[in-house]
């Protein structure tokens, strides 16, 4: 098993999440988002259907909205309030909140590094979440990593990274 991580803009995250959910199942899909992203989804801010038109069409995000429903935010020092969906995301946020004399409590970057994510990617993911990107990740069988990595990239994924965690 390997863990695949990718950052998505809110616009591309919905399609990527729906595809991953369909391929892997709902419980396999993990995500971490900042509170402002959840608020944008929850409020379904309207976008004009046609430039100059007075009628507005709501932004559809059924998968992400459903995954984020009934979640409580966790306050991280560097990132602000964030939401975790499913067990692995909750575990990583739990690591971020744990106090240890050798690390900064509330650091998503440090928690990702402790989980095994390379420093460059951990920093990119923490910064991305801080600036409103959606961090999607899932544990995958080794034979699906290349195909799903490529699909994430074609869906707009940035900083796509897979690794096998050593325990």
N, C-alpha and C positions, 0 to 999 in steps of 0.2 A: 504494500500500500504506500502511496505517496500522497502528499497534501499539495493541492494546486491553489495558488493565490492569484488574484487579479483585481486591479482597480478599474472601476467603470464610472463614467459620468452618470448622473441620474437618468438622463435620456436613454443611454444604452444599457443601463443596468437591468431594466425591466425585461427586455428581450433575452438577455443573457441568463437572468435568474429563471425565467420561464423555461428556457431550454435545458438548463442544468437540472431543474426540478423534474422535468419530464424524463430526462435520461437517468438520473440517479435517485430520484425520490425526494420528497419534501425534507425528510430528516437529515439527508446527506448535505443539503445546502446550508452553509453558514454565511452570515454577513454581519458586518459592523458598519454602522452609519452614525453620523452626528445627528443630534436632535433637530437641527434646522432642516435636514433632509427629510426626516420623518414628518416634520410639520408641513413641509411642502407637499408631501404625498397625501397626508391626512386632509389638508385643506383643499386638495385637488384644484390648485390654481388654474384658472381658465386661461386658455390660449386662443387667440382669434383663429377661427376656422379658415378664413381667407383674409389676406392683408386688406385692411380697410373696412372689413365687415364689422357690423355691430354685434352680431351674435357670436358667442364664444363656445368653444367645445372644451369640456373638461379633459385634463391630462389623465389618461388611463394608466393605472399602475396596479392592476389587481393582485399580481403575485407579491410584489414588494409590500403593498399595503396590508395584505393578508398576513404575510410573515411578520410584519412589525406590529400588528394589532396586539393589544394587551401586554406589551412589553414595558418594562420600567427602565428609565435611563440610569446610567452609571456615570458619575462625575470623575473625569480624569483631568489631572492638573494641566497637561499640555494641550489636550484636545477639547476639553469642555464636556458637556453631557453627550454620551454616546449610547447606542442601543446595540445589543447583541442578540442574534437570532440563532438558536439551537445550541447544542451542548458544547461543541468545540469553540464557538465564538464566546460563549459564557465562560469557558475554562480560561481562555486567553485574557478576557477582561478581569477574571478573578486573579490571575497572575499579576495583572497590572495594578490591582488594588492592594495586593499583599505587601506588607511592609517588611523590608529587609535592610540591614545596615549598609549593604553594598549597592543598593539601587535607589533610584528616585521613585517613590510611590506615585502612582497615577500616570505612568509612562506607557503608552501603547507600544512605542518603539522598543523599549526594553523588554516588555512582555513578549512581543513577537520574536525578539532575539533569543529570549529564554526558551521559547517554544522550538527554536531551531531555524528560524528565518535568517538568511544572510543579512548583515548589517545594512548594506545598500538598499535592499528591498524593504527591510523593516522601517527604515527612515522614510522611504518613498510612500509606503502604505500609511504610516502615521501622519505624515504631512498631507497625503491625499484625503484621508478621512477628516482631518482638521479643516480642509478647504472644500468639503462638501461632496467628495467622491464616495462611492459605495465600494467597500472591500468585500468581495465575494470569495469564498473558498470552500473546498470540499476535499475529503479523502477519497482517492480513486484507486482502483486496481491498476497495477503497473501497465497493463496492456491497453489502457484507455487514456493514459496521460498525454501522449502526443496528439491524438485526435482531439481531445477536449481542449488542450492548450491552443491548438490551431483555431478551433471554433471560438474560443474566448477572444482571440486576437481579431478574428473577422467580425465579431460582435462589438468591437471597440474597446476591448480590454487593454489595459496598460500595465506594464511591469508584471507580465505573466511569469510566474515562477513556481516550479514544482520541485519538491525534495522529499526524500525518505527520511523520516524522523528517526533518530537513534535514541533509544530509551535506556 
